Amino acid sequence: MPRRTPRTTLDRLRTPGRFPGFLKTASVCALIAGLLSPLAQTAQTASAAEQAAAANDYCGGQCSDILPPGENGNATLAQILLNQAFGTQPEHAEDQLGPYANLAKGHPTLTNATINTFFNDASFGVTSDQVASTLKPAGRSDVTIVRDKKTGVPHITGTTRYGTEFGVGYAAAQDRLWLMDVFRHVGRGQLTNFAGGDPSNQGLEQQFWRNAPYTEADLQAQIDNAVATNGTRGRQALADAGAYLDGINAYIDASDSGRYFPGEYVLTGHKDSITNAGTIEHFKITDLVALASVIGALFGSGGGGEVNNALSLLAAQEKYGVQEGTEVWEAFRERNDPEAVLTVHDGESFPYATKPDDPQGEALPDAGSVVREPLIYDATGTGSDASATAASATAAATAVSSARRGMSNALVVSGQATASGHPVAVFGPQTGYFAPQLLMLQEIQGPGISARGASFAGLSMYVELGRGQDYAWSATTSGQDIIDTYAVELCQDDYHYLYRGTCTAMDKVEQKNAWKPTTADGTAVGSYTMRVWRTKYGPVEYRATVGGKKVAYTTLRSSFLHEADSIIGFQMLNDPDHVKGPETFQSAVQHINYTFNWFYADSTHTAYYNSGDNPVRATGVDAEFPVWAQPAYEWNNWVPATNTAGYTPASAHPNSIDQDYYISWNNKQALDYATAPWGNGSVHRGNLLEDRVKKLVAAGGVTRASLTKAMADAALADLRAEDVLPDLLKVINSSTVTDTTAAAAVTKLQTWLTAGGRRTETTAGSKTYADADAIRILDAWWPLLVKAEFEPGLGTGLYTAFTANLPIDETPSAAHGPTGAHAGSAFQYGWWSYVDKDIRSVLGEPVQGALPRKYCGGGTVSGCRDVLIGTLKTAAGKTAAQVYPGDTLCAAGNQWCADSIVQRTLGGIKHGNISWQNRPTFQQVVEFTSHR
């Protein structure tokens, strides 16, 4: 079947997921018959040899990858209607979903020989018998796009740099045009104009535009700056982007004239299915920056939350007094907890954002004075109803939180501990699950580029996470603090502020949006204006008083106005003449200003580097709290016009070469290196990897299969069960449990714990958990026990303030910020460390970095036992329907479904849900056998 076109948008985005009931099967069939007549784009079936095993591939057939649901994110209107009516899938739309899902139950018997049952062969090139099609895009002679039979991944080979990047852009549009179009509108704050006014669309555009309220001039200035400050590489990046855009736009023209463009354009009213009237707008270079601002905000922007920190500190000081309250706050903050799992575990210290001995310039708000800055004005129709208001509130809370939901994990083992003597890595990003996926696979071979892997749709000029000729790399979100909050003193009125002694007007930046019903989104007519007030210290987020003075709290991010800069680092990673070993790998990722942990493996070495533009703060400034917007407290060498500053040197970033092993699951990077999100304490999901990998390394003989099994086993573990439940049961069992309800619950929990504490099906495809009752009991018990354990001692005010800093739980069935429920990622943020430390203290066990007082049951074992048994009995009595209330996908009480992973429809194609796994969305398994 000829390859056709793309799909749609982000998480909660509402596009063609539902259709009116009048689209009955008969009418659908009639419509499809008419729609199948347009010309399909021409693709030649390969006849002779295309590419055999590439000579520049040093992986020896031992590189694998996977990215569900499938490479093809394109769907014509006919294909969408067939999917909606009969569930049929376009070719290669979900052929990676099954193998990905099957690892959950298939990993116990995994061997090196069976890895590619669950992963793709990620070798370079396509053997002649596996070539599905060959395309010379736009008739060019300097580039060829070959797609393989198994997955349809594009393998782009160019003889010129321009031709190579033209082909990369063309292939990206083939696979993700609609998704790219949606995200350029998200980045510009124009999603509702483009895709409809559903409340989820409103929330999405508000969340991201609040963080990056750029004008067209701002977007262009980023490009100009990136080119001007990076010499030859900057000019090459500009040329690459131009060729990439030419390829995208060539595909838009071809698909428009051939009428095989994405069907979502028809369903959202941008194209007419009969006359072909309407326009698909060409992409321009500033669209790439708008796209980058979304990805950077979602996955690579650590920090913020200083106002919430201030509120909880004030609550602690009100409860306990200034000195003790500060001690309590610091204990719960855990900014340098001695029991935290570390990525760099050799004891080397990398101090950053540590607590100053004598804090200076703090601007804590007066009690009760903080008000969040409104974003929405002049709302009409469905822009002002209750659903819209709720969506706006959620978007605002997510945008200003320090818990930005960065995900991903990595397991990397040195050759000293492997069976082959070569390093082994299993790593990848958790980017949520979407249809089509936010990432796309590709291989690029051309002058100065040689790589295969994943890239975000619309930003795929280079492979962003993947492998080169003799090395592989990946990243996890790091979350160190590159965002600070300043208190700007107001003058004249609410829209003027003191800037270095001068009363200065704030800049008003607005985006006006309006929408009307479409086939894809029936939301009634509505409109609103998004308005942000910008200062030289960043956008206004809150207003308050400090010592009676009226202030605006602003957020200044080091990557603000600099999202385009990171392109240079990605260009280097794709360049085989640049990356030749761990040191040059580290030099490449030093050019990436997103807050990421980067990992590397070749046939001999492993390496790690933490990237991001970490500002050098003024002496005495505590990054945890707002400070006055005065020269004494500004970043070193800060230039407001360009938002540049002095940054910590590369050597001050956590980094390492050839450590015995590395693990990362968004945990603390290194000793004394503070991360912005709360929760890096004694129990973190990083421990699930640390415990397993450490054990493998100690035994030696690590293989690709054994490391993959360790990852897959951790992906099914309930962190609370594995690392906290044993101590909870120790308290309960300190005396005989006589209550029959509690005793039965304890028995179920102990049985589950003995079996491994995993959330896994009884058998593959059963859609029923083994130990289902125990899982239900713990899910119900955890929030009850946390509240009963801590609220009496902390008091309601402080307890509530701390829960604003760190949610108490994050089960697989919970909503996960911008990615919603059914997102896979779980157990990243929660109170498990607090419970662990407190329970161990009550038991009289040694605790490093203990909480300053014992909370459970007043600090006695018997009192704590009463609290635990009382809440356990309540939890055991809750029905499955109460614990798992159901949603649009799952009936109330369906535990497996509540946890299950859903490929969120960002376009017209739907996929079935799969059993829960807590693992990367895109994942590589690599072991290089040789080196250039």
C-alpha positions, 0 to 999 in steps of 0.5 A: 500500500502506498505510504500516506500521511501523518497524525496529531498532537500532545497529551490531553489534546482533543483532536479527532478522537471521537466522531458524531454518531451519525457516521454509521458504517454504511456511510463511512464505507461510501465516504471511504470509497470516494476518498481512496481515489486521490493520487498517492505519493510515488514510492518505488519498490526497491528491486536491486540492492539498496544498502547492505550491512553498513561498513561504518557500523561497529555494533556487530548486530548488537544495537537494538531500539524500540519506539511504540506504537509505530513509525507511521504517524500519517493517516489520510481521512480514509484511513482515519475513518477505517480505523474509527469504524473497524479498528484497522491500522495504517501500515507501520502505525502500531507494529512496535507496540506489541513487541514493546508490550510483550517485554512485561511478561517476556523478560524473565526468559530473555536471552541475547538471542531473543532481544530483537523479539522485543526490540528492533535491529538498530544496525545501520542500513537495510539489507536488500531483501528488507527494503520496502520502498525507495524514494527520491524526494521531489525527484532529487538525485542527491538523497534517497529515503529507504524504508524497511519492511519490518518497521517502515523506519526511514533510512536517509542517505545523502551525497550532499549536506543540503540533500541529506537534510532535505530528505530528513525534512521530507521523511519527517513530514511523511511520518509526523506532519500533523503532529508537527503542525499542532506543536508549532501552534502549541509553542506559539500559544495558538492551539485552540485557533488551530485544533479547537477549543476543548478545555484540554487544548486550552489548558495545554496552550496556556501551560506552555505559553505562560513559560515561553510567551515569545513574539515573532521577533523573539523567535527570530532573535534566538536564531540570529543569536545561535548563528552569530555565537557559534561560528562555522557550526552555527552557520551550518545549523542554519543551512541544515535547518533551511534544507530541512524546512525545504524538505518539509514544505516540499512534502506539504506541496506534494501531499496537497496536490496528490491529496494524501495529506493528513486527514486531520486537516479535513476534520479540523476544517483546514481542508475540504475533502471534496474540493481540496480547498484550504491551505496547509501552511508552509513551515518557517524557521521560527516554527522550529524555535516554537517547537523547541520551546515546548520540548524544552519546557516539558522535559529539560527545564529544571527549577521554579517553585520558589514561591511555594517553597517560601509559603511552606517555610513560612508555615513551618516557622509559624508552627515551630518558630523560626529556628526549629521551623527552618530545621523542619523545612530543610529536613523535608526539603532533602536538598542534600540527603545523605541517603539519596541514591546518586548517579555519580557514586564515587564520592566526588562532590559537585556543589551547586545551589547549596544552602548559603551560610548567611542567606542574602536578599530573600524576599519572602511574602507577607502572610496571605498576600500571594495571588497568582497572576491571571493569564486569561482575559476577555473570555467569551463562550466556552473560553469562560465556562467552568471546564475552561476555568478548571483547565486554566487553573491546572495549567497554571499550577503545572507551569509554575511547579518545580516538579516538571515531570521530567522522566527517563532512565538509564543503566550503563555498565562498564566493560569490567563487569560484562561478559564480553569486556565491552560496556553494555547500556540500556537507556532511553527517555520516558516521553509519555505515550501518544499516537503518533508518538512525539518522537520518531525513528530515523537513520541519517547518513550524509556528509558530516552526519552518521546516526540512527535513533529518535528525534522529536517530530519537527526538530529532527534535523539531527538524531537527538537520542541514539547511536553513531558509528561506534558509540551510543548516547541517551539522556534523562531529565536532571532537574537542577535549578536554572530558574530563579524567582525575583521580587520586583518592587512596583512603582507608579502602578501595578504595571511598572517596576523598579529596575536598577533604580528606575521606574520601568514599564512592564512589556505586555505580550498578548495572544488572542484566540478564538474557535468554533466547532469542527468535526474533530472538536465540537466545542462551541464558539469561544475566545479569550486573550492570553496576556503576560506581563514581562519584565527584564527579570522574566514574566510575572507569575505572582503578585504579593507584598513583602514587608508591606511593599507591593511586588510582582514575583517573576521567573527568570530561566537561563534558557529563556530566549535560548531554546535554539542554542542547543542545536549545536550540541545535537549537531556535534553528537551526529558528527563522527568527526567530532565524537570519537570517545568519551571526552568529545562526547562530553564536549558535545553535550556541554553545548546543550542548555537543557537540564539533562543527564547524558550517558555514553557507551562505546566498545571500551568506555562509558561516560556521563555528563550533566548539561544545562546553563547553570547560572552563577548566583550572587554570594548569599543567594539561596536558590530555594527562595525568591530574592529582591530584583536588585543588582546585588542579587542578580546572576553574575555578569547577567545581561538582561537584553540577551538574558545571558550570564556567567555559568558554572564551568563544565568541570563543576557539572557532575561528570564521570568517565568509566565509573563501574556503572551508572544508573539514572531515573531522575534521581540526585546526580552527585554529592552536594548537587541540589536538584529543584524538585523535592523528594530526593531522599532515602527512597526514590525510584532510582533505588529500583535500578541501583539495587538491581544493577549493583547486584549484577555488577558485583556478580560480574558477567553482565550481558545485554539480556541481564541488564535489560531484565533488570530494567524490565523487572524494575519497570514492574516494581511498586516502589512503596512495596519494595522499599517502604512496606517491609518497615511498615509491616515490621511495626505492625507485626511488633505485636500479634495482629488480633483484628481479623480484617487487619490480619487478613490485609497483612497476610495479603501484603506479605504474600505480595511482598514475598512474590516481589511486590510487582504490578504484573498480570497473572499471565500475559494478556489476562488483564488481571493482576497477580496479588490484585487485592494486595495492590488494591489495599496498598493503593488505598492505604498509602494516602491514608497512612501518610495523612494519619502519620504526619498531619497530627504532628505537622498541623493541617497548615504545614502538612497542606503546604508540604503537599503543595511542594511534593504530592504524597503519591504517584501510582500508575493510575494517577494523573501525571501533570501534563501527561495525564493518567495512563502515562506509564511513568510512576513513583517519581514524586511522593512521600516515600522517603519521609515515611521511610525515615520516620518509620525507621526512627520510630523503630530505633534504627539508624537514619542518616538525615533523619527528620528532626522529630518522630511523627508516626503515632507520637513517636512510639512503636505502639502509637505508630502501630495503632495508626498503621493498623487503623488506616490499614483496616479502612483501606482494606474495606475500600472496594476496587470501585472506590480505589479505581473510580474509572474514567472514559477508558476504564470502568470503575473497579477495573484495576488493570485498566486503571494502571494501563498505558494508553497511546493518547490520540493526538490524531485520528488513529486509535490503539488499544491500551497495554499493561503497565510498565514503568520504562522509557518510551524510546529505548536502546539496548547497545553493546559495541564490539569494536571502534574506529 
